[in-house]
């Protein structure tokens, strides 16, 4: 379902629109969204991103331009989720605080990663598949593991892939 309050930029491609759940969000021009994706209200997705199948982008998430989101990536916006308040009453939107998360330009998040709320992922950062990201990730860092830790520098990895030799320190 694509709700009427969704703002889609020019050339957005939604694979199998009957298999997505989008409401109250904005998706930038040229972005591609796979099947079985949910993007909640107040999420902003930049231009020319790829959101792979089975991913969940909850309220409070901002994805900048040129970001890759792998299959089954989960964002979390509440560190202490609960169904009820201390008195047993059902929680409403007024009973918790949405923690914003920002994924900066050109970052890539591997399949099945979990991104906790209230953090920032830096430009050109790489998040390994299955990582649980609990803290801010610096620009160009490669993080992996549970919890995610810095394991490399994306600039060096890209240079190696391109056949050039380069030594860089993680900043």
C-alpha positions in Angstrom: 0.0 0.0 0.0 1.2 3.5 -0.9 -0.7 6.0 1.1 -1.9 9.3 -0.5 0.3 11.3 1.8 3.6 9.8 0.4 5.6 12.3 -1.6 7.5 10.6 -4.5 10.2 12.4 -6.5 10.6 12.1 -10.2 11.6 8.7 -11.5 11.1 6.8 -8.2 10.8 3.1 -8.9 8.8 0.9 -6.5 9.1 -2.8 -7.4 5.8 -4.5 -6.8 4.0 -1.5 -5.3 1.3 -3.8 -3.9 3.9 -5.5 -1.7 5.2 -2.3 0.1 3.8 -0.2 3.0 4.6 3.5 2.6 2.9 6.2 4.5 3.7 9.8 5.4 7.2 9.7 4.0 9.2 11.5 1.3 11.2 9.6 -1.3 13.7 11.5 -3.5 14.0 11.3 -7.2 15.5 8.3 -8.8 15.3 6.1 -5.7 14.4 2.4 -6.0 12.4 0.6 -3.4 12.2 -3.2 -3.3 9.2 -5.4 -2.3 8.2 -6.0 1.3 9.6 -2.6 2.4 7.9 -0.5 5.1 8.7 3.2 5.3 6.8 5.0 8.0 5.6 8.6 8.5 8.2 11.3 8.8 11.0 9.3 7.1 12.9 11.2 4.4 14.8 9.2 1.8 17.2 11.2 -0.5 17.7 11.0 -4.3 19.2 8.0 -6.1 19.1 5.6 -3.1 18.4 1.9 -3.2 16.2 0.4 -0.5 16.4 -3.4 -0.8 13.6 -5.9 0.0 12.3 -6.6 3.5 13.8 -3.5 5.0 12.1 -1.4 7.7 12.6 2.4 8.0 10.7 3.7 11.1 9.7 7.2 11.9 12.7 9.5 12.6 15.0 8.1 10.0 16.6 10.4 7.5 18.5 8.8 4.6 20.6 11.3 2.5 21.3 10.9 -1.2 23.1 7.9 -2.8 22.6 5.6 0.1 22.4 1.8 -0.3 20.2 -0.2 2.1 20.6 -3.9 1.9 18.0 -6.6 2.3 16.3 -6.9 5.7 17.9 -3.8 7.3 16.0 -2.8 10.4 16.0 0.7 12.0 14.9 1.2 15.6 13.7 4.5 17.0 13.0 3.6 20.6 15.7 2.1 23.0 13.2 1.0 25.6 10.1 -0.2 23.8 7.0 -1.3 25.7 3.4 -2.1 25.0 2.1 -0.6 28.2 2.9 2.2 30.7 3.9 1.4 34.4 0.2 1.6 35.3 -0.7 -1.0 32.7 -2.4 1.4 30.3 -1.6 1.0 26.6 1.2 3.3 25.4 0.3 6.0 22.9 2.6 8.2 20.8 2.8 10.6 23.7 4.3 8.0 26.0 7.8 7.6 24.4 10.4 9.6 22.5 11.3 8.9 18.9 15.1 8.9 18.5 16.2 10.3 15.1 18.7 8.5 13.0 20.6 10.0 10.0 22.4 8.0 7.3 24.7 10.4 5.4 25.5 10.6 1.7 27.0 7.5 -0.1 26.8 5.2 3.0 26.1 1.5 2.4 24.3 -0.7 4.9 24.7 -4.5 4.5 21.9 -7.0 4.6 20.3 -7.8 8.0 22.0 -4.9 9.8 20.2 -3.4 12.8 20.6 0.4 13.3 19.6 1.7 16.8 17.9 5.0 17.2 19.7 8.3 17.9 22.8 7.7 15.9 24.5 9.0 12.8 26.2 7.0 10.1 28.9 9.0 8.3 29.4 9.7 4.6 30.8 6.8 2.6 30.6 4.5 5.7 30.1 0.8 5.2 28.1 -1.2 7.6 28.7 -5.0 7.4 26.0 -7.5 6.9 24.4 -8.5 10.2 26.0 -5.7 12.2 24.2 -4.2 15.2 25.1 -0.5 15.1 24.8 1.0 18.6 27.0 4.2 18.2 27.7 6.9 15.7 29.8 5.7 12.7 32.5 8.1 11.4 32.8 9.1 7.8 34.5 6.4 5.7 34.5 3.9 8.5 33.8 0.2 7.9 32.0 -1.3 10.9 31.0 -4.9 11.5 30.0 -7.2 14.3 27.7 -7.3 17.3 28.0 -4.6 18.6 29.5 -3.0 15.5 33.1 -1.9 15.8 35.4 -0.1 13.3 37.3 -2.7 11.3 38.6 -0.6 8.4 38.6 2.4 6.3 36.3 2.5 3.2 38.8 4.8 1.3 41.5 2.1 1.6 39.1 -0.6 0.7 37.9 1.3 -2.4 41.5 2.0 -3.4 42.4 -1.7 -3.1 39.4 -2.7 -5.2 40.5 -0.2 -7.9 44.0 -1.6 -7.9 45.8 1.4 -6.3 47.8 1.2 -3.1 46.9 3.7 -0.4 47.4 3.8 3.4 44.8 5.9 5.3 44.1 6.3 9.0 40.6 6.2 10.3 39.5 9.6 11.4 
